[in-house]
Amino acid sequence: MSVNPKTEETSINPEMAIRYPEFVGLGLSDARQLEYDKFRFWRVVIIVAVWYSFYYLGRLNWGMCMPWMIKDLGITKLQAGLGATVLFWSYAIGTLVSGRLGDVFGARIMNTIGGVGTTILNVIVASLSNIGAMLFPWGVNGFVQGQAYAPTNMMITQWYPKAKRGFATGIFATSMGIASVFVWLITGTVVAKFGWRAAFIYPLLFCTLPLTIAFFVMARHKPEDAGFPRYNETMADSISGQAECIADADIAGFKAWGMLLKNWKFVCVAIASFMLYMGRYGLLTWIPLFYAETAGINLKKIPIATIALPLGMMFGPILAGWISDKFFKAKRYQVLTIYMIAFTLIMITLATFGLKTLGLPLAFGLLVLGGFFVLGAVGLVFTTACDFGGRKMAGTCVGTVNFFNYMGAGAQGVIIGGILTATQSWPLVFGMLAGCTVLGMILVNIVRE
């Protein structure tokens, strides 16, 4: 239900001007400013974060179910890794397209397409038994899954200025970590009790689909859709403020991508994000198999044994975004550097000592921290992408960065699958992920945004 505009006395309260500088001059009373802030928090950020927390049930289930699928279908680790690669690379194409479409049609439409489509495609995959036949619908599923993330960041950018965007996008990015926990708990429980086919069907039908409908009913893409005026960008000299001065004709159609790819700073951020996603999905995809092979854990106990990683991911992004807003004047690279150094050290520790030497309790703690730092860094990269695009191109910027991300996510499936098939060396895997993170850290410090 839309909120009707109200004619009220303009606020002259200096405390409100300090609290909401983006509302100064908009003719809003104190009560109306509070209503605006409440709406954008609960019916934009929180509702989409809740929805997205269950959206991953149609994507990360492949990695969680991989040990069961290898056993049931008689496939190799390389074939299993290929399934991850197909999903991620098709997702990359989907998110590139959706970034531009999201700028035009908005998150309500794009996210609904994603939620309904992924439910249907997961049911189709579950009905097949040949890995070759499964790859086509699974690839289409990746494309459909890619319809949500960039438009959602565009939606948040419509409601929050750069100075407050880190915290808002951090909450949303935290939903990626919560989603990972739900995959471990929901998909993990279903696959352990009913098999991998059920894990591709029930979570989508009973969680993802109903919440997609709820999101469509409750959310609004931009303030004007809810009867509020556009906010004022309070950091006009920033990259976000500069982006809002771009003429519409200069970013029409394919021109937007051309402008972005000519910006060397943006390209460096995108490549750094590619490296981070090698680490993020390298862990999410292969940690269950790592535990199964090196800790001697029974398949049915893998979901609870490996939940450390997504637990850490729940808290990394929101803290990183808040710190960058509060203490670094919305500059993201300093916090990115801290997070990436920490993640690199954790990967080196796992590569050097291994699971048996460290012991399960210490390894559990390291994976909590690993998830915390890698997803915190990922969330900040997306916030930086929003900053580059402002309200005009945030979706296109995030979609383009996410294209690079999932090219990296897909690459890790083949690379790590190949490493393990050829050498069986988990230390080599973690060492490779550490090296990727170091390269990404160098790039964000060159950009310094």
Contacts in CASP RR format, 6 or more apart in sequence:
PFRMAT RR
TARGET T0000
AUTHOR 0000-0000-0000
METHOD contacts of the structure
MODEL  1
MSVNPKTEETSINPEMAIRYPEFVGLGLSDARQLEYDKFRFWRVVIIVAV
WYSFYYLGRLNWGMCMPWMIKDLGITKLQAGLGATVLFWSYAIGTLVSGR
LGDVFGARIMNTIGGVGTTILNVIVASLSNIGAMLFPWGVNGFVQGQAYA
PTNMMITQWYPKAKRGFATGIFATSMGIASVFVWLITGTVVAKFGWRAAF
IYPLLFCTLPLTIAFFVMARHKPEDAGFPRYNETMADSISGQAECIADAD
IAGFKAWGMLLKNWKFVCVAIASFMLYMGRYGLLTWIPLFYAETAGINLK
KIPIATIALPLGMMFGPILAGWISDKFFKAKRYQVLTIYMIAFTLIMITL
ATFGLKTLGLPLAFGLLVLGGFFVLGAVGLVFTTACDFGGRKMAGTCVGT
VNFFNYMGAGAQGVIIGGILTATQSWPLVFGMLAGCTVLGMILVNIVRE
2 220 0 8 1.000
2 225 0 8 1.000
2 226 0 8 1.000
2 227 0 8 1.000
3 35 0 8 1.000
3 39 0 8 1.000
3 226 0 8 1.000
3 227 0 8 1.000
3 228 0 8 1.000
4 227 0 8 1.000
5 227 0 8 1.000
5 228 0 8 1.000
6 32 0 8 1.000
8 28 0 8 1.000
8 29 0 8 1.000
8 31 0 8 1.000
8 32 0 8 1.000
9 29 0 8 1.000
10 25 0 8 1.000
10 27 0 8 1.000
10 28 0 8 1.000
10 29 0 8 1.000
11 17 0 8 1.000
11 23 0 8 1.000
11 27 0 8 1.000
11 28 0 8 1.000
11 29 0 8 1.000
11 30 0 8 1.000
11 32 0 8 1.000
11 33 0 8 1.000
13 30 0 8 1.000
16 23 0 8 1.000
16 30 0 8 1.000
16 33 0 8 1.000
17 24 0 8 1.000
20 33 0 8 1.000
20 36 0 8 1.000
20 37 0 8 1.000
21 163 0 8 1.000
21 232 0 8 1.000
21 234 0 8 1.000
22 161 0 8 1.000
22 163 0 8 1.000
22 164 0 8 1.000
22 231 0 8 1.000
22 232 0 8 1.000
22 233 0 8 1.000
22 234 0 8 1.000
23 33 0 8 1.000
23 36 0 8 1.000
23 231 0 8 1.000
23 232 0 8 1.000
24 232 0 8 1.000
25 232 0 8 1.000
26 229 0 8 1.000
26 231 0 8 1.000
26 232 0 8 1.000
27 229 0 8 1.000
28 36 0 8 1.000
28 229 0 8 1.000
36 223 0 8 1.000
36 228 0 8 1.000
39 220 0 8 1.000
39 226 0 8 1.000
39 228 0 8 1.000
40 159 0 8 1.000
40 160 0 8 1.000
40 168 0 8 1.000
40 223 0 8 1.000
41 168 0 8 1.000
43 218 0 8 1.000
43 219 0 8 1.000
43 220 0 8 1.000
43 226 0 8 1.000
44 155 0 8 1.000
44 156 0 8 1.000
44 159 0 8 1.000
44 219 0 8 1.000
44 220 0 8 1.000
45 156 0 8 1.000
45 159 0 8 1.000
45 168 0 8 1.000
45 171 0 8 1.000
45 172 0 8 1.000
46 171 0 8 1.000
47 214 0 8 1.000
47 215 0 8 1.000
47 218 0 8 1.000
47 219 0 8 1.000
48 107 0 8 1.000
48 111 0 8 1.000
48 152 0 8 1.000
48 155 0 8 1.000
48 156 0 8 1.000
48 172 0 8 1.000
48 175 0 8 1.000
48 215 0 8 1.000
48 219 0 8 1.000
49 171 0 8 1.000
49 172 0 8 1.000
49 174 0 8 1.000
49 175 0 8 1.000
49 178 0 8 1.000
50 175 0 8 1.000
50 211 0 8 1.000
51 111 0 8 1.000
51 211 0 8 1.000
51 212 0 8 1.000
51 214 0 8 1.000
51 215 0 8 1.000
52 148 0 8 1.000
52 149 0 8 1.000
52 152 0 8 1.000
52 172 0 8 1.000
52 175 0 8 1.000
52 176 0 8 1.000
52 179 0 8 1.000
53 175 0 8 1.000
53 177 0 8 1.000
53 178 0 8 1.000
53 179 0 8 1.000
53 182 0 8 1.000
54 179 0 8 1.000
54 182 0 8 1.000
54 203 0 8 1.000
54 207 0 8 1.000
54 208 0 8 1.000
54 211 0 8 1.000
55 114 0 8 1.000
55 115 0 8 1.000
55 118 0 8 1.000
55 145 0 8 1.000
55 148 0 8 1.000
55 179 0 8 1.000
55 208 0 8 1.000
56 176 0 8 1.000
56 179 0 8 1.000
56 180 0 8 1.000
56 182 0 8 1.000
56 183 0 8 1.000
57 179 0 8 1.000
57 182 0 8 1.000
57 183 0 8 1.000
57 186 0 8 1.000
57 187 0 8 1.000
57 203 0 8 1.000
57 204 0 8 1.000
57 207 0 8 1.000
57 208 0 8 1.000
58 118 0 8 1.000
58 119 0 8 1.000
58 122 0 8 1.000
58 141 0 8 1.000
58 145 0 8 1.000
58 200 0 8 1.000
58 203 0 8 1.000
58 204 0 8 1.000
58 208 0 8 1.000
59 87 0 8 1.000
59 91 0 8 1.000
59 118 0 8 1.000
59 141 0 8 1.000
59 142 0 8 1.000
59 145 0 8 1.000
60 179 0 8 1.000
60 180 0 8 1.000
60 183 0 8 1.000
60 187 0 8 1.000
60 284 0 8 1.000
61 122 0 8 1.000
61 183 0 8 1.000
61 187 0 8 1.000
61 191 0 8 1.000
61 199 0 8 1.000
61 200 0 8 1.000
61 203 0 8 1.000
62 69 0 8 1.000
62 83 0 8 1.000
62 84 0 8 1.000
62 87 0 8 1.000
62 138 0 8 1.000
62 285 0 8 1.000
63 84 0 8 1.000
63 284 0 8 1.000
63 285 0 8 1.000
63 288 0 8 1.000
64 183 0 8 1.000
64 184 0 8 1.000
64 187 0 8 1.000
64 188 0 8 1.000
64 191 0 8 1.000
64 199 0 8 1.000
64 288 0 8 1.000
64 303 0 8 1.000
65 187 0 8 1.000
65 191 0 8 1.000
65 195 0 8 1.000
65 196 0 8 1.000
65 199 0 8 1.000
65 200 0 8 1.000
66 80 0 8 1.000
66 81 0 8 1.000
66 285 0 8 1.000
66 288 0 8 1.000
66 289 0 8 1.000
67 288 0 8 1.000
67 289 0 8 1.000
67 292 0 8 1.000
67 299 0 8 1.000
67 302 0 8 1.000
68 191 0 8 1.000
68 195 0 8 1.000
68 196 0 8 1.000
68 299 0 8 1.000
69 75 0 8 1.000
69 80 0 8 1.000
69 196 0 8 1.000
70 76 0 8 1.000
70 77 0 8 1.000
70 80 0 8 1.000
71 299 0 8 1.000
72 196 0 8 1.000
73 129 0 8 1.000
73 131 0 8 1.000
75 131 0 8 1.000
76 421 0 8 1.000
77 289 0 8 1.000
77 417 0 8 1.000
77 418 0 8 1.000
77 420 0 8 1.000
77 421 0 8 1.000
78 414 0 8 1.000
78 417 0 8 1.000
78 418 0 8 1.000
78 421 0 8 1.000
79 131 0 8 1.000
80 417 0 8 1.000
81 285 0 8 1.000
81 413 0 8 1.000
81 414 0 8 1.000
81 416 0 8 1.000
81 417 0 8 1.000
82 135 0 8 1.000
82 413 0 8 1.000
82 414 0 8 1.000
83 131 0 8 1.000
83 134 0 8 1.000
83 135 0 8 1.000
83 138 0 8 1.000
84 281 0 8 1.000
84 285 0 8 1.000
84 409 0 8 1.000
84 410 0 8 1.000
84 412 0 8 1.000
84 413 0 8 1.000
85 410 0 8 1.000
85 411 0 8 1.000
85 413 0 8 1.000
85 414 0 8 1.000
86 135 0 8 1.000
86 138 0 8 1.000
86 139 0 8 1.000
87 138 0 8 1.000
87 139 0 8 1.000
87 141 0 8 1.000
87 142 0 8 1.000
87 145 0 8 1.000
87 410 0 8 1.000
88 142 0 8 1.000
88 281 0 8 1.000
88 406 0 8 1.000
88 407 0 8 1.000
88 408 0 8 1.000
88 409 0 8 1.000
88 410 0 8 1.000
88 413 0 8 1.000
89 406 0 8 1.000
89 407 0 8 1.000
89 410 0 8 1.000
90 139 0 8 1.000
90 140 0 8 1.000
90 141 0 8 1.000
90 142 0 8 1.000
90 143 0 8 1.000
91 142 0 8 1.000
91 143 0 8 1.000
91 145 0 8 1.000
91 146 0 8 1.000
91 406 0 8 1.000
91 409 0 8 1.000
92 402 0 8 1.000
92 403 0 8 1.000
92 404 0 8 1.000
92 405 0 8 1.000
92 406 0 8 1.000
92 407 0 8 1.000
92 409 0 8 1.000
92 410 0 8 1.000
93 143 0 8 1.000
93 403 0 8 1.000
94 142 0 8 1.000
94 143 0 8 1.000
94 144 0 8 1.000
94 146 0 8 1.000
94 147 0 8 1.000
94 403 0 8 1.000
95 146 0 8 1.000
95 147 0 8 1.000
95 149 0 8 1.000
95 150 0 8 1.000
95 399 0 8 1.000
95 402 0 8 1.000
95 403 0 8 1.000
95 405 0 8 1.000
95 406 0 8 1.000
96 399 0 8 1.000
96 400 0 8 1.000
96 402 0 8 1.000
96 403 0 8 1.000
98 110 0 8 1.000
98 146 0 8 1.000
98 147 0 8 1.000
98 148 0 8 1.000
98 149 0 8 1.000
98 150 0 8 1.000
98 151 0 8 1.000
98 399 0 8 1.000
99 150 0 8 1.000
99 151 0 8 1.000
99 154 0 8 1.000
99 395 0 8 1.000
99 396 0 8 1.000
99 398 0 8 1.000
99 399 0 8 1.000
99 400 0 8 1.000
100 253 0 8 1.000
100 256 0 8 1.000
100 257 0 8 1.000
100 395 0 8 1.000
100 396 0 8 1.000
100 399 0 8 1.000
101 110 0 8 1.000
101 147 0 8 1.000
101 151 0 8 1.000
102 109 0 8 1.000
102 110 0 8 1.000
102 150 0 8 1.000
102 151 0 8 1.000
102 154 0 8 1.000
102 395 0 8 1.000
103 151 0 8 1.000
103 154 0 8 1.000
103 256 0 8 1.000
103 392 0 8 1.000
103 393 0 8 1.000
103 394 0 8 1.000
103 395 0 8 1.000
103 396 0 8 1.000
105 151 0 8 1.000
106 151 0 8 1.000
106 154 0 8 1.000
106 155 0 8 1.000
106 221 0 8 1.000
107 148 0 8 1.000
107 151 0 8 1.000
107 152 0 8 1.000
107 154 0 8 1.000
107 155 0 8 1.000
107 219 0 8 1.000
107 221 0 8 1.000
108 215 0 8 1.000
108 216 0 8 1.000
108 219 0 8 1.000
108 220 0 8 1.000
108 221 0 8 1.000
110 147 0 8 1.000
110 148 0 8 1.000
110 151 0 8 1.000
111 147 0 8 1.000
111 148 0 8 1.000
111 151 0 8 1.000
111 152 0 8 1.000
111 212 0 8 1.000
111 215 0 8 1.000
111 216 0 8 1.000
112 212 0 8 1.000
112 213 0 8 1.000
112 215 0 8 1.000
112 216 0 8 1.000
113 144 0 8 1.000
113 147 0 8 1.000
114 144 0 8 1.000
114 145 0 8 1.000
114 146 0 8 1.000
114 147 0 8 1.000
114 148 0 8 1.000
114 212 0 8 1.000
115 144 0 8 1.000
115 148 0 8 1.000
115 208 0 8 1.000
115 209 0 8 1.000
115 212 0 8 1.000
116 209 0 8 1.000
116 212 0 8 1.000
117 141 0 8 1.000
117 144 0 8 1.000
118 141 0 8 1.000
118 142 0 8 1.000
118 144 0 8 1.000
118 145 0 8 1.000
118 204 0 8 1.000
118 208 0 8 1.000
119 204 0 8 1.000
119 205 0 8 1.000
119 208 0 8 1.000
119 209 0 8 1.000
119 212 0 8 1.000
121 137 0 8 1.000
121 138 0 8 1.000
121 140 0 8 1.000
121 141 0 8 1.000
121 144 0 8 1.000
122 141 0 8 1.000
122 200 0 8 1.000
122 201 0 8 1.000
122 204 0 8 1.000
123 200 0 8 1.000
123 201 0 8 1.000
123 204 0 8 1.000
123 205 0 8 1.000
124 137 0 8 1.000
125 134 0 8 1.000
125 137 0 8 1.000
125 138 0 8 1.000
125 141 0 8 1.000
125 200 0 8 1.000
126 196 0 8 1.000
126 197 0 8 1.000
126 198 0 8 1.000
126 200 0 8 1.000
126 201 0 8 1.000
127 197 0 8 1.000
128 134 0 8 1.000
128 137 0 8 1.000
146 402 0 8 1.000
149 382 0 8 1.000
149 398 0 8 1.000
149 399 0 8 1.000
149 402 0 8 1.000
150 395 0 8 1.000
150 396 0 8 1.000
150 398 0 8 1.000
150 399 0 8 1.000
150 402 0 8 1.000
151 395 0 8 1.000
152 172 0 8 1.000
153 169 0 8 1.000
153 172 0 8 1.000
153 382 0 8 1.000
153 385 0 8 1.000
153 386 0 8 1.000
153 394 0 8 1.000
153 395 0 8 1.000
153 398 0 8 1.000
154 221 0 8 1.000
154 386 0 8 1.000
154 394 0 8 1.000
154 395 0 8 1.000
154 398 0 8 1.000
155 219 0 8 1.000
155 221 0 8 1.000
155 222 0 8 1.000
156 165 0 8 1.000
156 168 0 8 1.000
156 169 0 8 1.000
156 172 0 8 1.000
156 386 0 8 1.000
157 165 0 8 1.000
157 386 0 8 1.000
157 389 0 8 1.000
157 390 0 8 1.000
157 391 0 8 1.000
157 394 0 8 1.000
157 395 0 8 1.000
158 221 0 8 1.000
158 222 0 8 1.000
158 223 0 8 1.000
158 391 0 8 1.000
158 394 0 8 1.000
159 168 0 8 1.000
159 222 0 8 1.000
159 223 0 8 1.000
159 231 0 8 1.000
160 166 0 8 1.000
160 168 0 8 1.000
160 169 0 8 1.000
160 231 0 8 1.000
161 231 0 8 1.000
161 232 0 8 1.000
161 233 0 8 1.000
161 234 0 8 1.000
161 235 0 8 1.000
161 240 0 8 1.000
162 233 0 8 1.000
162 234 0 8 1.000
162 235 0 8 1.000
162 238 0 8 1.000
162 240 0 8 1.000
162 241 0 8 1.000
162 330 0 8 1.000
162 387 0 8 1.000
162 390 0 8 1.000
163 234 0 8 1.000
163 235 0 8 1.000
163 325 0 8 1.000
163 330 0 8 1.000
164 325 0 8 1.000
165 240 0 8 1.000
165 325 0 8 1.000
165 330 0 8 1.000
165 383 0 8 1.000
165 386 0 8 1.000
165 387 0 8 1.000
166 321 0 8 1.000
166 322 0 8 1.000
166 324 0 8 1.000
166 325 0 8 1.000
166 330 0 8 1.000
166 380 0 8 1.000
166 383 0 8 1.000
167 318 0 8 1.000
167 321 0 8 1.000
167 322 0 8 1.000
167 325 0 8 1.000
169 317 0 8 1.000
169 321 0 8 1.000
169 379 0 8 1.000
169 382 0 8 1.000
169 383 0 8 1.000
169 386 0 8 1.000
170 317 0 8 1.000
170 318 0 8 1.000
170 320 0 8 1.000
170 321 0 8 1.000
170 322 0 8 1.000
170 379 0 8 1.000
170 383 0 8 1.000
171 317 0 8 1.000
171 318 0 8 1.000
172 317 0 8 1.000
173 317 0 8 1.000
173 318 0 8 1.000
173 375 0 8 1.000
173 376 0 8 1.000
173 378 0 8 1.000
173 379 0 8 1.000
173 382 0 8 1.000
173 383 0 8 1.000
174 314 0 8 1.000
174 315 0 8 1.000
174 316 0 8 1.000
174 317 0 8 1.000
174 318 0 8 1.000
174 375 0 8 1.000
176 313 0 8 1.000
176 317 0 8 1.000
176 375 0 8 1.000
176 378 0 8 1.000
176 379 0 8 1.000
177 310 0 8 1.000
177 312 0 8 1.000
177 313 0 8 1.000
177 314 0 8 1.000
177 317 0 8 1.000
177 375 0 8 1.000
178 310 0 8 1.000
178 313 0 8 1.000
178 314 0 8 1.000
179 310 0 8 1.000
180 284 0 8 1.000
180 309 0 8 1.000
180 310 0 8 1.000
180 313 0 8 1.000
180 314 0 8 1.000
181 307 0 8 1.000
181 310 0 8 1.000
181 311 0 8 1.000
181 313 0 8 1.000
181 314 0 8 1.000
182 207 0 8 1.000
183 310 0 8 1.000
184 303 0 8 1.000
184 304 0 8 1.000
184 306 0 8 1.000
184 307 0 8 1.000
184 310 0 8 1.000
185 303 0 8 1.000
185 307 0 8 1.000
186 203 0 8 1.000
186 207 0 8 1.000
187 199 0 8 1.000
187 203 0 8 1.000
187 303 0 8 1.000
188 199 0 8 1.000
188 302 0 8 1.000
188 303 0 8 1.000
189 303 0 8 1.000
190 198 0 8 1.000
190 199 0 8 1.000
190 202 0 8 1.000
190 203 0 8 1.000
191 198 0 8 1.000
191 199 0 8 1.000
191 303 0 8 1.000
192 299 0 8 1.000
192 300 0 8 1.000
192 302 0 8 1.000
192 303 0 8 1.000
194 202 0 8 1.000
220 226 0 8 1.000
222 230 0 8 1.000
223 229 0 8 1.000
223 230 0 8 1.000
223 231 0 8 1.000
224 230 0 8 1.000
230 391 0 8 1.000
233 240 0 8 1.000
233 241 0 8 1.000
233 244 0 8 1.000
233 390 0 8 1.000
233 391 0 8 1.000
235 241 0 8 1.000
235 330 0 8 1.000
238 330 0 8 1.000
238 387 0 8 1.000
239 387 0 8 1.000
239 388 0 8 1.000
239 389 0 8 1.000
239 449 0 8 1.000
240 386 0 8 1.000
240 387 0 8 1.000
240 388 0 8 1.000
240 389 0 8 1.000
240 390 0 8 1.000
241 390 0 8 1.000
243 387 0 8 1.000
243 388 0 8 1.000
243 389 0 8 1.000
243 390 0 8 1.000
243 391 0 8 1.000
243 392 0 8 1.000
243 393 0 8 1.000
244 390 0 8 1.000
244 391 0 8 1.000
244 392 0 8 1.000
246 259 0 8 1.000
246 392 0 8 1.000
246 393 0 8 1.000
248 392 0 8 1.000
250 259 0 8 1.000
251 259 0 8 1.000
251 392 0 8 1.000
251 393 0 8 1.000
251 396 0 8 1.000
256 393 0 8 1.000
256 396 0 8 1.000
257 396 0 8 1.000
257 400 0 8 1.000
260 266 0 8 1.000
260 388 0 8 1.000
260 393 0 8 1.000
260 396 0 8 1.000
260 397 0 8 1.000
260 400 0 8 1.000
261 267 0 8 1.000
261 400 0 8 1.000
263 388 0 8 1.000
265 388 0 8 1.000
265 447 0 8 1.000
265 449 0 8 1.000
266 385 0 8 1.000
266 388 0 8 1.000
266 397 0 8 1.000
266 400 0 8 1.000
268 443 0 8 1.000
268 444 0 8 1.000
268 446 0 8 1.000
268 447 0 8 1.000
269 381 0 8 1.000
269 384 0 8 1.000
269 385 0 8 1.000
269 388 0 8 1.000
269 401 0 8 1.000
269 443 0 8 1.000
269 444 0 8 1.000
269 447 0 8 1.000
269 449 0 8 1.000
270 400 0 8 1.000
270 401 0 8 1.000
270 403 0 8 1.000
270 404 0 8 1.000
271 404 0 8 1.000
271 440 0 8 1.000
271 443 0 8 1.000
272 381 0 8 1.000
272 439 0 8 1.000
272 440 0 8 1.000
272 441 0 8 1.000
272 443 0 8 1.000
272 444 0 8 1.000
272 447 0 8 1.000
273 378 0 8 1.000
273 381 0 8 1.000
273 385 0 8 1.000
273 401 0 8 1.000
273 402 0 8 1.000
273 404 0 8 1.000
273 405 0 8 1.000
274 404 0 8 1.000
274 405 0 8 1.000
274 407 0 8 1.000
274 408 0 8 1.000
275 408 0 8 1.000
275 436 0 8 1.000
275 437 0 8 1.000
275 439 0 8 1.000
275 440 0 8 1.000
275 443 0 8 1.000
276 340 0 8 1.000
276 374 0 8 1.000
276 377 0 8 1.000
276 378 0 8 1.000
276 381 0 8 1.000
276 405 0 8 1.000
276 436 0 8 1.000
276 437 0 8 1.000
276 440 0 8 1.000
277 378 0 8 1.000
277 404 0 8 1.000
277 405 0 8 1.000
277 406 0 8 1.000
277 408 0 8 1.000
277 409 0 8 1.000
277 412 0 8 1.000
278 408 0 8 1.000
278 409 0 8 1.000
278 411 0 8 1.000
278 412 0 8 1.000
278 415 0 8 1.000
278 432 0 8 1.000
278 433 0 8 1.000
278 436 0 8 1.000
279 343 0 8 1.000
279 347 0 8 1.000
279 374 0 8 1.000
279 412 0 8 1.000
279 433 0 8 1.000
279 436 0 8 1.000
279 437 0 8 1.000
280 374 0 8 1.000
280 375 0 8 1.000
280 378 0 8 1.000
280 409 0 8 1.000
281 408 0 8 1.000
281 409 0 8 1.000
281 410 0 8 1.000
281 412 0 8 1.000
281 413 0 8 1.000
282 409 0 8 1.000
282 412 0 8 1.000
282 413 0 8 1.000
282 416 0 8 1.000
282 429 0 8 1.000
282 433 0 8 1.000
283 309 0 8 1.000
283 367 0 8 1.000
283 370 0 8 1.000
283 371 0 8 1.000
283 374 0 8 1.000
283 433 0 8 1.000
284 309 0 8 1.000
284 310 0 8 1.000
285 412 0 8 1.000
285 413 0 8 1.000
285 416 0 8 1.000
286 413 0 8 1.000
286 416 0 8 1.000
286 417 0 8 1.000
286 420 0 8 1.000
286 429 0 8 1.000
287 306 0 8 1.000
287 309 0 8 1.000
287 367 0 8 1.000
288 302 0 8 1.000
288 303 0 8 1.000
288 306 0 8 1.000
290 355 0 8 1.000
290 426 0 8 1.000
291 297 0 8 1.000
291 302 0 8 1.000
291 305 0 8 1.000
291 306 0 8 1.000
291 355 0 8 1.000
292 299 0 8 1.000
292 302 0 8 1.000
293 426 0 8 1.000
294 354 0 8 1.000
294 355 0 8 1.000
294 356 0 8 1.000
294 426 0 8 1.000
295 305 0 8 1.000
295 355 0 8 1.000
295 356 0 8 1.000
295 360 0 8 1.000
297 305 0 8 1.000
305 360 0 8 1.000
306 367 0 8 1.000
308 363 0 8 1.000
308 364 0 8 1.000
308 365 0 8 1.000
308 367 0 8 1.000
308 368 0 8 1.000
309 367 0 8 1.000
309 368 0 8 1.000
309 370 0 8 1.000
309 371 0 8 1.000
310 371 0 8 1.000
311 368 0 8 1.000
311 371 0 8 1.000
312 367 0 8 1.000
312 368 0 8 1.000
312 369 0 8 1.000
312 370 0 8 1.000
312 371 0 8 1.000
312 372 0 8 1.000
312 375 0 8 1.000
313 371 0 8 1.000
313 372 0 8 1.000
313 374 0 8 1.000
313 375 0 8 1.000
313 376 0 8 1.000
315 372 0 8 1.000
316 339 0 8 1.000
316 371 0 8 1.000
316 372 0 8 1.000
316 373 0 8 1.000
316 375 0 8 1.000
316 376 0 8 1.000
317 375 0 8 1.000
317 376 0 8 1.000
317 378 0 8 1.000
317 379 0 8 1.000
317 380 0 8 1.000
319 376 0 8 1.000
320 335 0 8 1.000
320 336 0 8 1.000
320 339 0 8 1.000
320 376 0 8 1.000
320 377 0 8 1.000
320 379 0 8 1.000
320 380 0 8 1.000
321 332 0 8 1.000
321 335 0 8 1.000
321 376 0 8 1.000
321 379 0 8 1.000
321 380 0 8 1.000
321 383 0 8 1.000
323 335 0 8 1.000
324 330 0 8 1.000
324 331 0 8 1.000
324 332 0 8 1.000
324 334 0 8 1.000
324 335 0 8 1.000
324 380 0 8 1.000
324 383 0 8 1.000
328 334 0 8 1.000
328 335 0 8 1.000
330 387 0 8 1.000
331 448 0 8 1.000
331 449 0 8 1.000
332 380 0 8 1.000
332 381 0 8 1.000
332 383 0 8 1.000
332 384 0 8 1.000
332 387 0 8 1.000
332 444 0 8 1.000
332 449 0 8 1.000
333 384 0 8 1.000
333 444 0 8 1.000
333 445 0 8 1.000
333 447 0 8 1.000
333 448 0 8 1.000
333 449 0 8 1.000
335 380 0 8 1.000
336 377 0 8 1.000
336 380 0 8 1.000
336 381 0 8 1.000
336 441 0 8 1.000
336 444 0 8 1.000
337 441 0 8 1.000
337 444 0 8 1.000
337 445 0 8 1.000
339 373 0 8 1.000
339 374 0 8 1.000
339 376 0 8 1.000
339 377 0 8 1.000
339 380 0 8 1.000
340 373 0 8 1.000
340 377 0 8 1.000
340 437 0 8 1.000
340 438 0 8 1.000
340 440 0 8 1.000
340 441 0 8 1.000
340 444 0 8 1.000
341 441 0 8 1.000
342 369 0 8 1.000
342 370 0 8 1.000
342 373 0 8 1.000
343 370 0 8 1.000
343 371 0 8 1.000
343 373 0 8 1.000
343 374 0 8 1.000
343 377 0 8 1.000
343 437 0 8 1.000
344 434 0 8 1.000
344 435 0 8 1.000
344 437 0 8 1.000
344 438 0 8 1.000
344 441 0 8 1.000
346 366 0 8 1.000
346 369 0 8 1.000
346 370 0 8 1.000
346 373 0 8 1.000
347 430 0 8 1.000
347 431 0 8 1.000
347 433 0 8 1.000
347 434 0 8 1.000
347 435 0 8 1.000
347 437 0 8 1.000
348 430 0 8 1.000
348 431 0 8 1.000
348 434 0 8 1.000
349 358 0 8 1.000
349 366 0 8 1.000
350 358 0 8 1.000
350 363 0 8 1.000
350 366 0 8 1.000
350 426 0 8 1.000
350 427 0 8 1.000
350 430 0 8 1.000
351 426 0 8 1.000
351 427 0 8 1.000
351 428 0 8 1.000
351 429 0 8 1.000
351 430 0 8 1.000
351 431 0 8 1.000
351 434 0 8 1.000
352 427 0 8 1.000
354 363 0 8 1.000
354 426 0 8 1.000
354 427 0 8 1.000
355 363 0 8 1.000
355 426 0 8 1.000
358 366 0 8 1.000
374 437 0 8 1.000
378 405 0 8 1.000
381 401 0 8 1.000
381 444 0 8 1.000
382 398 0 8 1.000
382 401 0 8 1.000
382 402 0 8 1.000
384 449 0 8 1.000
385 394 0 8 1.000
385 397 0 8 1.000
385 398 0 8 1.000
385 399 0 8 1.000
385 400 0 8 1.000
385 401 0 8 1.000
386 394 0 8 1.000
386 395 0 8 1.000
386 397 0 8 1.000
386 398 0 8 1.000
387 449 0 8 1.000
388 397 0 8 1.000
388 449 0 8 1.000
389 395 0 8 1.000
389 396 0 8 1.000
389 397 0 8 1.000
390 397 0 8 1.000
412 433 0 8 1.000
415 432 0 8 1.000
416 429 0 8 1.000
416 432 0 8 1.000
419 425 0 8 1.000
419 428 0 8 1.000
419 429 0 8 1.000
419 432 0 8 1.000
420 426 0 8 1.000
420 429 0 8 1.000
END
